[in-house]
Amino acid sequence: MATETVKIENYEDIVRRIRKVAGSIEAREFTAKTANHHLQAMRPRINRGINREGGKFPPYSTKPMYVSKNTPGLRSYIKPKGKTGRTRFANGKRLKSQYFPRGYAEFRRAMGLSNRNRLELRSQMLKSMAVTNYGREGSQIIFSRREENLKAAGNEQKYGFWGFTRDEQKGNLKFAFRLFQDYLDKAATR
């Protein structure tokens, strides 16, 4: 999974000056709050099906497909039925999957999901996005479960969702500057 990195020239010098002015600014707290803000900016856009360039995700597949009732978490949604509408094979055995002639888009509708909310079937991938510590004083946005990280890597290739739009970048920078100003104001009153 690729991560977005903002390169800051002379970072150590900036941090040294900040600490001199602000006393002992909590860098870990600052980066965690900033990363949480970034995460909250990214989730709604991803859910609306907008990629990091500001374009729309391609529509869901309409290629016919079968979905097994044994797929974890889907048992109650899948009503085994074949292409011809039958529920049993010629030998009398029950089918274990359901045919969706209009593909994944139809499958989502059958589950009661709109095709508007993207990248969430059971909402596990987006919910697993979390902020963790990175290095001595940094924070990063990750997918907290390996399965969700693998899904995200595949979805990133398809949709280009990971990262920030220009507007999100501007909003994130404004937030970081406001937060930094708050730290400076607190330090000045000590």
Backbone as a chain_set.jsonl record, in Angstrom:
{"seq": "MATETVKIENYEDIVRRIRKVAGSIEAREFTAKTANHHLQAMRPRINRGINREGGKFPPYSTKPMYVSKNTPGLRSYIKPKGKTGRTRFANGKRLKSQYFPRGYAEFRRAMGLSNRNRLELRSQMLKSMAVTNYGREGSQIIFSRREENLKAAGNEQKYGFWGFTRDEQKGNLKFAFRLFQDYLDKAATR", "coords": {"N": [[0.842, -1.172, 0.0], [0.684, 2.081, -0.914], [1.878, 5.099, 0.574], [1.056, 8.475, 1.313], [3.342, 11.089, 1.238], [4.568, 14.042, 2.592], [7.079, 16.119, 1.8], [9.288, 17.847, 3.785], [11.536, 20.307, 3.753], [14.511, 20.997, 5.601], [13.538, 20.007, 8.111], [14.42, 19.216, 10.709], [15.62, 21.579, 11.616], [13.414, 23.277, 11.669], [11.832, 22.005, 13.636], [13.557, 22.292, 15.852], [13.55, 25.1, 16.15], [10.837, 25.501, 16.673], [10.562, 24.156, 19.115], [12.202, 25.728, 20.659], [10.801, 28.13, 20.695], [8.208, 27.355, 21.508], [8.567, 25.946, 23.804], [8.252, 22.796, 24.979], [6.901, 21.311, 22.636], [4.465, 18.9, 21.924], [5.214, 16.712, 19.709], [4.331, 14.18, 18.848], [1.629, 14.182, 19.605], [0.73, 16.334, 18.044], [1.216, 15.376, 15.388], [-0.44, 13.123, 15.413], [-3.015, 14.235, 15.786], [-3.161, 15.737, 13.452], [-2.953, 13.729, 11.492], [-5.296, 12.298, 12.084], [-7.19, 14.215, 11.341], [-6.676, 14.309, 8.586], [-7.446, 11.706, 7.896], [-10.21, 11.812, 8.465], [-10.95, 13.578, 6.498], [-10.495, 12.162, 4.178], [-12.086, 9.762, 4.181], [-14.998, 10.299, 3.683], [-14.929, 11.202, 1.011], [-13.871, 9.003, -0.372], [-15.902, 7.188, 0.117], [-17.92, 8.358, -1.388], [-17.089, 7.719, -3.896], [-15.03, 9.09, -5.216], [-11.902, 9.686, -6.634], [-8.389, 10.304, -5.794], [-7.621, 12.232, -7.578], [-9.838, 13.656, -8.027], [-11.695, 12.689, -9.773], [-14.411, 10.454, -10.79], [-14.96, 7.097, -9.572], [-14.784, 4.186, -11.672], [-17.823, 2.59, -12.908], [-19.416, -0.124, -11.081], [-18.852, -3.574, -11.892], [-20.768, -5.183, -14.444], [-20.649, -7.665, -15.347], [-21.773, -10.979, -15.583], [-22.028, -13.063, -12.641], [-21.357, -15.524, -10.043], [-22.134, -15.954, -6.59], [-21.086, -17.433, -3.664], [-22.958, -18.968, -1.037], [-21.505, -19.558, 1.117], [-19.679, -17.609, 1.576], [-18.041, -15.675, 3.946], [-20.057, -13.807, 6.173], [-22.057, -13.294, 4.323], [-24.05, -15.16, 4.128], [-26.819, -14.879, 4.859], [-27.76, -13.235, 2.858], [-27.519, -14.457, 0.407], [-29.326, -16.348, -1.82], [-29.43, -19.353, -2.985], [-29.483, -19.87, -6.408], [-29.536, -20.754, -9.758], [-28.377, -19.929, -13.113], [-30.526, -20.513, -14.745], [-32.613, -20.219, -13.049], [-33.202, -22.302, -11.435], [-33.026, -24.115, -8.302], [-31.791, -26.388, -7.653], [-29.457, -28.932, -8.676], [-29.459, -31.173, -11.547], [-29.154, -33.706, -10.49], [-30.428, -33.497, -8.082], [-29.161, -32.326, -5.918], [-28.724, -29.434, -3.816], [-28.103, -26.088, -4.942], [-25.251, -24.03, -4.19], [-24.696, -21.439, -4.564], [-25.539, -18.145, -5.781], [-26.721, -16.792, -8.79], [-25.92, -13.832, -10.472], [-26.998, -12.028, -12.973], [-26.447, -9.419, -13.794], [-24.06, -8.842, -12.653], [-21.663, -7.565, -10.226], [-22.744, -5.11, -9.54], [-25.516, -5.637, -9.45], [-25.498, -7.55, -7.432], [-24.743, -5.999, -5.195], [-27.022, -4.358, -5.003], [-28.891, -6.329, -4.351], [-28.115, -6.887, -1.805], [-29.012, -4.719, -0.539], [-27.519, -2.44, -0.734], [-26.494, 0.711, -1.963], [-25.188, 1.729, -5.125], [-23.839, 3.961, -4.901], [-22.411, 4.463, -2.493], [-19.182, 3.745, -2.184], [-16.594, 1.237, -2.249], [-17.323, -0.186, -0.002], [-18.562, -2.995, 1.216], [-19.091, -4.547, 3.468], [-18.244, -2.603, 5.037], [-15.819, -2.9, 6.296], [-13.195, -2.366, 5.345], [-12.844, 0.5, 5.099], [-13.453, 1.176, 7.727], [-11.314, 0.051, 9.016], [-9.25, 1.763, 8.691], [-6.761, 3.539, 10.317], [-4.984, 5.637, 12.661], [-1.634, 5.471, 13.516], [1.383, 5.372, 15.536], [4.476, 6.521, 14.166], [7.779, 6.119, 13.726], [9.905, 8.168, 15.865], [8.451, 10.524, 16.463], [6.34, 10.749, 14.74], [3.237, 10.115, 12.919], [1.038, 7.876, 11.201], [-1.32, 6.907, 8.628], [-2.96, 3.916, 8.433], [-4.102, 0.629, 7.35], [-5.625, -1.346, 9.621], [-5.905, -4.098, 9.702], [-4.573, -6.996, 8.172], [-5.969, -8.319, 6.063], [-7.703, -6.291, 5.196], [-5.85, -4.415, 4.383], [-4.751, -5.712, 2.169], [-7.014, -5.797, 0.501], [-7.335, -3.056, 0.164], [-5.008, -2.445, -1.26], [-5.514, -3.703, -3.729], [-7.844, -2.302, -4.483], [-6.786, 0.242, -4.651], [-5.228, 0.075, -6.954], [-7.258, -0.253, -8.834], [-8.959, 2.003, -8.437], [-7.567, 4.271, -7.473], [-7.762, 5.617, -4.959], [-6.336, 6.241, -2.641], [-4.82, 8.736, -0.817], [-4.729, 12.325, -1.183], [-6.989, 14.797, -2.425], [-6.502, 17.902, -4.196], [-7.974, 19.926, -2.885], [-8.377, 18.681, -0.392], [-5.729, 18.528, 0.466], [-5.149, 21.27, 0.78], [-7.016, 21.912, 2.797], [-6.075, 20.218, 4.818], [-3.543, 21.3, 5.299], [-4.281, 23.861, 6.219], [-5.594, 23.112, 8.572], [-3.429, 21.969, 9.992], [-1.769, 24.23, 10.29], [-3.469, 25.879, 11.848], [-3.667, 24.287, 14.153], [-1.001, 24.209, 14.91], [-0.637, 26.912, 15.46], [-2.307, 27.107, 17.677], [-0.796, 25.592, 19.508], [1.457, 27.265, 19.707], [0.231, 29.561, 20.789], [-0.62, 28.559, 23.282], [1.868, 27.978, 24.394], [2.903, 30.537, 24.609], [1.409, 31.624, 26.66], [2.283, 30.37, 28.864]], "CA": [[0.0, 0.0, 0.0], [1.459, 3.315, -0.992], [1.479, 6.132, 1.525], [1.315, 9.836, 0.866], [4.386, 11.719, 2.03], [4.81, 15.446, 2.326], [8.488, 16.351, 2.095], [9.546, 19.138, 4.404], [12.97, 20.611, 3.786], [15.064, 21.462, 6.88], [12.593, 19.604, 9.153], [15.06, 19.245, 12.027], [15.8, 22.983, 11.972], [12.074, 23.789, 12.0], [11.446, 21.435, 14.935], [14.413, 22.918, 16.859], [13.041, 26.454, 16.365], [9.521, 25.388, 17.323], [10.775, 23.796, 20.523], [12.798, 26.882, 21.332], [9.738, 29.113, 20.881], [7.022, 26.808, 22.162], [8.903, 25.093, 24.939], [8.322, 21.392, 24.576], [5.693, 20.956, 21.888], [4.281, 17.461, 21.81], [5.197, 16.389, 18.278], [3.502, 12.981, 18.635], [0.239, 14.62, 19.695], [0.482, 17.172, 16.874], [1.114, 14.55, 14.173], [-1.617, 12.248, 15.539], [-4.211, 15.055, 15.528], [-3.148, 16.092, 12.034], [-3.264, 12.51, 10.73], [-6.729, 12.026, 12.281], [-7.916, 15.159, 10.489], [-6.499, 13.823, 7.207], [-8.281, 10.51, 7.756], [-11.61, 12.23, 8.419], [-11.168, 14.255, 5.214], [-10.407, 11.183, 3.098], [-13.147, 8.741, 4.219], [-16.246, 10.631, 2.974], [-14.671, 11.285, -0.434], [-13.74, 7.625, -0.855], [-17.245, 6.612, 0.18], [-18.704, 8.929, -2.491], [-16.577, 7.221, -5.169], [-14.178, 10.102, -5.846], [-10.495, 9.324, -6.452], [-7.536, 11.392, -5.284], [-7.501, 13.26, -8.617], [-11.118, 14.361, -8.082], [-12.576, 12.02, -10.733], [-15.286, 9.393, -10.263], [-14.562, 5.71, -9.763], [-15.563, 3.559, -12.738], [-18.982, 1.883, -12.349], [-19.212, -1.527, -10.711], [-18.954, -4.526, -12.994], [-22.073, -5.773, -14.77], [-20.333, -8.984, -15.888], [-22.461, -11.993, -14.775], [-21.183, -13.72, -11.633], [-21.948, -16.342, -8.996], [-21.625, -15.681, -5.245], [-21.342, -18.58, -2.793], [-23.6, -18.666, 0.246], [-20.498, -19.834, 2.143], [-18.813, -16.443, 1.738], [-18.249, -15.153, 5.305], [-20.852, -12.596, 6.338], [-23.055, -13.11, 3.265], [-24.967, -16.303, 4.126], [-28.238, -14.493, 4.906], [-28.106, -12.476, 1.658], [-27.428, -15.293, -0.789], [-30.387, -17.352, -1.992], [-28.917, -20.147, -4.104], [-30.298, -19.959, -7.611], [-28.658, -20.782, -10.92], [-28.612, -19.085, -14.283], [-31.85, -20.837, -15.294], [-33.621, -19.991, -12.017], [-33.357, -23.507, -10.607], [-32.342, -24.11, -7.015], [-31.136, -27.702, -7.503], [-28.835, -29.533, -9.85], [-30.252, -32.263, -12.138], [-29.076, -34.879, -9.602], [-31.21, -33.223, -6.877], [-28.404, -31.594, -4.893], [-28.993, -27.994, -3.765], [-27.044, -25.168, -5.353], [-24.634, -23.338, -3.059], [-24.391, -20.061, -4.947], [-26.59, -17.417, -6.481], [-26.283, -16.182, -10.046], [-26.282, -12.427, -10.65], [-26.759, -11.774, -14.398], [-25.914, -8.067, -14.014], [-22.781, -8.745, -11.965], [-21.449, -7.041, -8.885], [-23.696, -4.01, -9.31], [-26.773, -6.267, -9.039], [-25.227, -8.201, -6.145], [-24.816, -4.948, -4.164], [-28.439, -3.975, -4.838], [-29.565, -7.441, -3.66], [-27.74, -6.792, -0.392], [-29.591, -3.493, 0.004], [-26.523, -1.371, -0.778], [-26.548, 1.512, -3.179], [-23.929, 1.733, -5.861], [-23.264, 5.27, -4.639], [-21.395, 4.316, -1.448], [-18.193, 2.899, -2.821], [-15.56, 0.543, -1.493], [-17.771, -0.755, 1.257], [-19.566, -4.035, 1.155], [-19.41, -4.712, 4.879], [-17.634, -1.412, 5.657], [-14.654, -3.259, 7.099], [-11.955, -1.768, 4.873], [-12.753, 1.903, 5.505], [-13.45, 1.245, 9.194], [-10.028, -0.395, 9.548], [-8.258, 2.832, 8.556], [-6.449, 4.026, 11.658], [-3.761, 6.409, 12.829], [-0.692, 4.835, 14.444], [2.677, 6.04, 15.683], [5.455, 6.246, 13.123], [9.056, 6.695, 14.14], [9.94, 8.757, 17.203], [7.48, 11.588, 16.712], [5.389, 10.842, 13.647], [2.018, 9.304, 12.871], [0.695, 7.465, 9.844], [-2.64, 6.313, 8.433], [-2.765, 2.544, 7.951], [-5.229, -0.293, 7.466], [-5.215, -2.046, 10.831], [-5.947, -5.557, 9.53], [-3.88, -7.441, 6.966], [-6.961, -8.591, 5.013], [-8.198, -5.011, 4.686], [-4.724, -3.804, 3.684], [-4.672, -6.37, 0.857], [-8.149, -5.282, -0.279], [-7.041, -1.659, -0.169], [-3.978, -2.431, -2.313], [-6.207, -4.015, -4.981], [-8.741, -1.182, -4.8], [-5.953, 1.381, -5.045], [-4.882, -0.128, -8.361], [-8.468, -0.049, -9.641], [-9.673, 3.26, -8.256], [-6.718, 5.412, -7.141], [-8.454, 6.341, -3.892], [-5.47, 6.529, -1.497], [-4.14, 10.019, -0.938], [-5.566, 13.496, -0.979], [-7.26, 15.702, -3.537], [-5.898, 19.229, -3.961], [-8.753, 20.611, -1.846], [-8.073, 18.044, 0.895], [-4.375, 18.956, 0.843], [-5.26, 22.647, 1.289], [-7.713, 21.852, 4.084], [-5.188, 19.581, 5.788], [-2.51, 22.274, 5.661], [-4.919, 24.892, 7.052], [-5.8, 22.513, 9.891], [-2.124, 21.836, 10.647], [-1.321, 25.57, 10.683], [-4.304, 26.317, 12.981], [-3.266, 23.496, 15.313], [0.317, 24.704, 15.29], [-0.847, 28.231, 16.073], [-2.834, 26.836, 19.021], [0.345, 25.195, 20.336], [2.258, 28.463, 19.963], [-0.527, 30.413, 21.709], [-0.54, 27.94, 24.624], [3.242, 28.139, 24.889], [3.105, 31.952, 24.928], [0.706, 31.953, 27.909], [2.919, 29.655, 30.009]], "C": [[0.883, 1.229, 0.0], [0.969, 4.291, 0.063], [1.832, 7.483, 0.942], [2.358, 10.449, 1.792], [4.498, 13.174, 1.61], [6.25, 15.706, 2.737], [8.654, 17.769, 2.642], [11.06, 19.31, 4.458], [13.305, 21.151, 5.177], [14.129, 21.184, 8.071], [13.211, 19.737, 10.543], [15.247, 20.69, 12.513], [14.466, 23.601, 12.405], [11.657, 23.3, 13.387], [12.257, 22.079, 16.06], [13.891, 24.321, 17.183], [11.695, 26.434, 17.09], [9.704, 25.099, 18.799], [11.357, 24.961, 21.31], [11.711, 27.9, 21.667], [8.625, 28.558, 21.765], [7.326, 25.976, 23.392], [9.016, 23.677, 24.441], [7.015, 20.992, 23.903], [5.626, 19.435, 21.749], [4.129, 17.084, 20.342], [4.293, 15.194, 17.998], [2.025, 13.367, 18.647], [-0.15, 15.441, 18.46], [0.295, 16.308, 15.618], [-0.099, 13.628, 14.233], [-2.897, 13.024, 15.245], [-4.309, 15.409, 14.044], [-3.521, 14.879, 11.181], [-4.74, 12.141, 10.877], [-7.582, 12.958, 11.429], [-7.847, 14.714, 9.031], [-7.424, 12.632, 6.941], [-9.751, 10.879, 7.628], [-11.944, 12.959, 7.122], [-11.256, 13.242, 4.072], [-11.615, 10.238, 3.037], [-14.412, 9.118, 3.44], [-16.065, 10.697, 1.451], [-14.58, 9.887, -1.037], [-15.119, 6.989, -0.922], [-18.141, 7.124, -0.947], [-18.201, 8.473, -3.859], [-15.757, 8.231, -5.941], [-12.718, 9.722, -5.581], [-9.668, 10.532, -6.025], [-7.306, 12.494, -6.31], [-8.793, 14.067, -8.758], [-12.103, 13.749, -9.07], [-13.396, 10.914, -10.083], [-14.677, 8.023, -10.502], [-15.346, 5.159, -10.943], [-16.754, 2.801, -12.129], [-18.625, 0.44, -11.987], [-19.481, -2.426, -11.911], [-20.393, -5.019, -13.194], [-21.862, -7.136, -15.436], [-21.003, -10.041, -14.995], [-21.509, -12.72, -13.829], [-22.025, -14.578, -10.704], [-21.327, -15.937, -7.667], [-22.06, -16.844, -4.355], [-22.023, -18.14, -1.506], [-22.632, -18.922, 1.397], [-19.505, -18.682, 2.315], [-19.084, -15.834, 3.112], [-19.039, -13.837, 5.309], [-21.962, -12.41, 5.318], [-24.15, -14.179, 3.26], [-26.438, -15.88, 4.082], [-28.687, -13.738, 3.653], [-28.203, -13.343, 0.408], [-28.522, -16.348, -0.766], [-30.009, -18.166, -3.22], [-29.926, -20.306, -5.241], [-29.345, -19.868, -8.796], [-29.096, -19.841, -12.029], [-30.031, -19.28, -14.84], [-32.976, -20.6, -14.29], [-33.836, -21.197, -11.12], [-32.561, -23.384, -9.319], [-31.624, -25.432, -6.743], [-30.491, -28.119, -8.825], [-29.752, -30.638, -10.37], [-30.245, -33.498, -11.238], [-29.804, -34.658, -8.279], [-30.467, -32.467, -5.791], [-28.697, -30.097, -4.997], [-27.786, -27.189, -4.277], [-26.495, -24.447, -4.121], [-24.275, -21.897, -3.399], [-25.574, -19.452, -5.691], [-25.989, -16.742, -7.703], [-26.799, -14.747, -10.111], [-25.974, -12.053, -12.098], [-26.19, -10.385, -14.688], [-24.732, -7.774, -13.086], [-22.798, -8.144, -10.578], [-22.407, -5.901, -8.557], [-25.036, -4.565, -8.829], [-26.635, -6.923, -7.668], [-25.328, -7.173, -5.009], [-26.264, -4.523, -3.919], [-29.193, -5.051, -4.08], [-29.259, -7.418, -2.163], [-28.301, -5.529, 0.258], [-28.617, -2.328, 0.025], [-26.68, -0.587, -2.063], [-25.206, 1.398, -3.885], [-23.248, 3.086, -5.736], [-22.159, 5.192, -3.597], [-20.38, 3.296, -1.909], [-17.216, 2.305, -1.819], [-16.036, 0.104, -0.116], [-18.898, -1.748, 1.004], [-20.046, -4.275, 2.579], [-18.769, -3.597, 5.703], [-16.358, -1.707, 6.437], [-13.381, -2.557, 6.648], [-11.82, -0.325, 5.353], [-12.729, 2.05, 7.025], [-12.108, 0.826, 9.777], [-8.932, 0.655, 9.361], [-8.031, 3.443, 9.935], [-5.155, 4.829, 11.634], [-2.898, 5.696, 13.858], [0.585, 5.669, 14.523], [3.605, 5.611, 14.557], [6.758, 6.917, 13.521], [8.966, 7.278, 15.54], [8.807, 9.727, 17.464], [6.392, 11.69, 15.658], [4.161, 9.977, 13.836], [1.76, 8.948, 11.422], [-0.709, 6.893, 9.814], [-2.406, 4.944, 7.806], [-4.113, 1.824, 7.908], [-4.835, -1.26, 8.567], [-5.254, -3.568, 10.717], [-5.344, -5.926, 8.177], [-4.841, -7.661, 5.803], [-7.443, -7.289, 4.369], [-7.089, -4.265, 3.933], [-4.575, -4.4, 2.282], [-5.807, -5.901, -0.055], [-7.863, -3.864, -0.76], [-6.006, -1.563, -1.289], [-4.61, -2.723, -3.67], [-7.118, -2.877, -5.427], [-7.969, 0.061, -5.217], [-5.573, 1.269, -6.519], [-6.076, 0.166, -9.268], [-8.955, 1.387, -9.628], [-8.8, 4.475, -7.947], [-7.294, 6.264, -6.018], [-7.518, 6.853, -2.801], [-4.697, 7.817, -1.726], [-5.152, 11.141, -0.817], [-5.781, 14.264, -2.272], [-6.571, 17.028, -3.225], [-6.641, 19.972, -2.845], [-8.485, 20.016, -0.468], [-6.687, 18.465, 1.383], [-4.412, 20.368, 1.437], [-5.92, 22.658, 2.665], [-6.84, 21.244, 5.17], [-4.092, 20.541, 6.241], [-3.083, 23.378, 6.55], [-5.127, 24.373, 8.47], [-4.485, 22.441, 10.655], [-1.608, 23.195, 11.114], [-2.128, 26.093, 11.871], [-3.887, 25.593, 14.27], [-1.915, 23.966, 15.832], [0.206, 26.057, 15.985], [-1.394, 28.072, 17.488], [-1.704, 26.448, 19.974], [1.204, 26.405, 20.693], [1.558, 29.388, 20.956], [-0.47, 29.869, 23.137], [0.821, 28.136, 25.231], [3.487, 29.581, 25.318], [2.455, 32.336, 26.249], [1.314, 31.252, 29.108], [3.907, 30.52, 30.719]], "O": [[1.751, 1.37, 0.862], [-0.213, 4.307, 0.405], [2.786, 7.617, 0.175], [2.251, 10.327, 3.013], [4.52, 13.492, 0.421], [6.602, 15.53, 3.903], [8.216, 18.747, 2.035], [11.765, 18.551, 5.124], [12.436, 21.709, 5.846], [13.957, 22.042, 8.937], [12.598, 20.303, 11.448], [15.05, 20.978, 13.693], [14.403, 24.349, 13.38], [11.186, 24.083, 14.213], [11.703, 22.381, 17.117], [13.798, 24.692, 18.353], [11.445, 27.234, 17.991], [9.069, 25.732, 19.642], [11.04, 25.152, 22.484], [11.687, 28.463, 22.762], [8.158, 29.241, 22.677], [6.425, 25.362, 23.962], [9.819, 23.399, 23.551], [6.135, 20.404, 24.531], [6.635, 18.781, 21.485], [3.026, 17.135, 19.798], [3.562, 15.196, 17.008], [1.259, 12.924, 17.792], [-1.232, 15.258, 17.903], [-0.669, 16.489, 14.875], [-0.728, 13.376, 13.205], [-3.77, 12.53, 14.533], [-5.39, 15.385, 13.457], [-4.319, 14.997, 10.251], [-5.371, 11.718, 9.909], [-8.588, 12.534, 10.86], [-8.855, 14.742, 8.324], [-8.089, 12.56, 5.908], [-10.461, 10.33, 6.787], [-13.097, 12.959, 6.692], [-12.003, 13.442, 3.114], [-12.112, 9.946, 1.95], [-14.863, 8.33, 2.608], [-16.951, 10.291, 0.699], [-15.15, 9.625, -2.096], [-15.46, 6.329, -1.904], [-19.024, 6.404, -1.411], [-18.81, 8.799, -4.878], [-15.775, 8.241, -7.171], [-12.34, 9.466, -4.438], [-10.186, 11.643, -5.911], [-6.846, 13.58, -5.956], [-8.845, 15.04, -9.511], [-13.228, 14.232, -9.198], [-13.108, 10.491, -8.964], [-13.976, 7.801, -11.489], [-16.462, 5.611, -11.201], [-16.703, 2.411, -10.962], [-17.67, -0.134, -12.511], [-20.237, -2.076, -12.818], [-21.129, -5.238, -12.232], [-22.791, -7.693, -16.021], [-20.825, -10.01, -13.777], [-20.349, -12.964, -14.158], [-23.236, -14.393, -10.587], [-20.141, -15.613, -7.607], [-23.239, -17.195, -4.298], [-21.714, -17.084, -0.953], [-22.911, -18.542, 2.534], [-18.583, -18.781, 3.124], [-20.229, -15.507, 3.422], [-18.74, -12.901, 4.568], [-22.739, -11.461, 5.429], [-25.082, -14.1, 2.461], [-27.223, -16.468, 3.338], [-29.888, -13.616, 3.415], [-28.899, -12.988, -0.543], [-28.633, -17.134, 0.175], [-30.232, -17.739, -4.353], [-31.041, -20.796, -5.063], [-28.459, -19.014, -8.832], [-30.049, -19.073, -11.893], [-30.65, -18.34, -15.339], [-34.151, -20.755, -14.623], [-34.58, -21.116, -10.143], [-31.567, -22.66, -9.244], [-30.936, -25.579, -5.733], [-30.912, -27.722, -9.911], [-30.72, -31.002, -9.702], [-31.215, -34.256, -11.22], [-29.8, -35.548, -7.429], [-31.087, -32.008, -4.831], [-28.89, -29.557, -6.086], [-26.63, -27.558, -4.072], [-27.202, -24.28, -3.127], [-23.624, -21.213, -2.609], [-26.473, -20.15, -6.159], [-24.888, -16.193, -7.651], [-27.97, -14.485, -9.839], [-24.819, -11.788, -12.431], [-25.526, -10.187, -15.705], [-24.441, -6.619, -12.775], [-23.794, -8.201, -9.858], [-22.829, -5.754, -7.41], [-25.63, -4.02, -7.898], [-27.548, -6.858, -6.845], [-25.935, -7.453, -3.976], [-26.683, -4.349, -2.775], [-30.047, -4.736, -3.251], [-30.063, -7.881, -1.354], [-28.097, -5.291, 1.448], [-28.85, -1.336, 0.715], [-26.964, -1.15, -3.12], [-24.208, 1.008, -3.279], [-22.224, 3.342, -6.369], [-21.091, 5.778, -3.777], [-20.689, 2.109, -2.012], [-17.044, 2.803, -0.706], [-15.247, 0.029, 0.827], [-20.015, -1.386, 0.635], [-21.242, -4.216, 2.865], [-18.761, -3.656, 6.933], [-15.868, -0.844, 7.165], [-12.56, -2.185, 7.487], [-10.803, 0.041, 5.944], [-12.064, 2.942, 7.554], [-11.784, 1.195, 10.906], [-7.806, 0.462, 9.822], [-8.978, 3.814, 10.629], [-4.345, 4.714, 10.714], [-3.368, 5.355, 14.943], [0.831, 6.546, 13.694], [3.528, 4.488, 14.06], [6.826, 8.141, 13.638], [8.069, 6.934, 16.31], [8.257, 9.756, 18.565], [5.597, 12.63, 15.683], [4.063, 9.208, 14.791], [2.216, 9.645, 10.516], [-1.232, 6.449, 10.836], [-1.737, 4.826, 6.779], [-5.127, 2.346, 8.37], [-3.809, -1.932, 8.456], [-4.686, -4.258, 11.563], [-5.576, -5.253, 7.173], [-4.563, -7.239, 4.68], [-7.574, -7.201, 3.148], [-7.363, -3.563, 2.959], [-4.306, -3.678, 1.322], [-5.59, -5.639, -1.238], [-8.109, -3.514, -1.914], [-6.111, -0.704, -2.164], [-4.282, -2.066, -4.658], [-7.158, -2.531, -6.608], [-8.443, 0.844, -6.04], [-5.597, 2.262, -7.246], [-5.924, 0.759, -10.336], [-9.321, 1.935, -10.668], [-9.245, 5.607, -8.138], [-7.313, 7.491, -6.112], [-7.863, 7.804, -2.1], [-3.998, 7.958, -2.729], [-6.29, 10.928, -0.4], [-4.882, 14.372, -3.105], [-6.111, 17.241, -2.104], [-6.018, 20.573, -1.969], [-8.377, 20.75, 0.515], [-6.494, 18.727, 2.571], [-3.789, 20.632, 2.465], [-5.447, 23.325, 3.585], [-6.86, 21.699, 6.314], [-3.752, 20.591, 7.423], [-2.448, 23.785, 7.522], [-4.877, 25.08, 9.445], [-4.426, 22.807, 11.829], [-1.068, 23.304, 12.215], [-1.564, 26.679, 12.796], [-3.772, 26.205, 15.332], [-1.711, 24.104, 17.038], [0.881, 26.308, 16.983], [-1.001, 28.806, 18.395], [-1.657, 26.918, 21.111], [1.628, 26.556, 21.839], [2.195, 29.937, 21.855], [-0.294, 30.63, 24.089], [0.947, 28.421, 26.422], [4.205, 29.823, 26.288], [2.902, 33.281, 26.899], [0.914, 31.503, 30.245], [4.524, 30.084, 31.691]]}, "num_chains": 1, "name": "protein.A"}
